[in-house]
Amino acid sequence: MKGKGLKKDPTYSWIEVGDKVHTFVGQDKSHPERDKIYEKLAYLTEKLEKEAGYMAQTKYVLHKVEEKEKVKLLKGHTERFAIAYGLLFSTNRNLIRITKHLCACSD
């Protein structure tokens, strides 16, 4: 893509909570609740790893980077931010629906 001067559009996901739509972009650090979102993501990831045997599926990362960096990239996916936000700020037992403008990663 670089050789042909092409650029990939940034991916994003969004979730509606209450009457407001929240949009997240990859590796998002711009949301006002980012600290709470990152904390919730870390908690969820650790719980999934320990209790459900989750392992990051780095085969889905197409960048030529080290394995550690691939795991980090997977943790920065927009759908993860939206899910964490929904779990944090939706009222009990509400349906959480995430919308994504591109395909979701299989990880």
Beta strands, then each sheet from edge to edge (+ up, - down):
strand 1: 12-17
strand 2: 20-25
strand 3: 98-100
sheet 1: 2+ 1- 3+
end
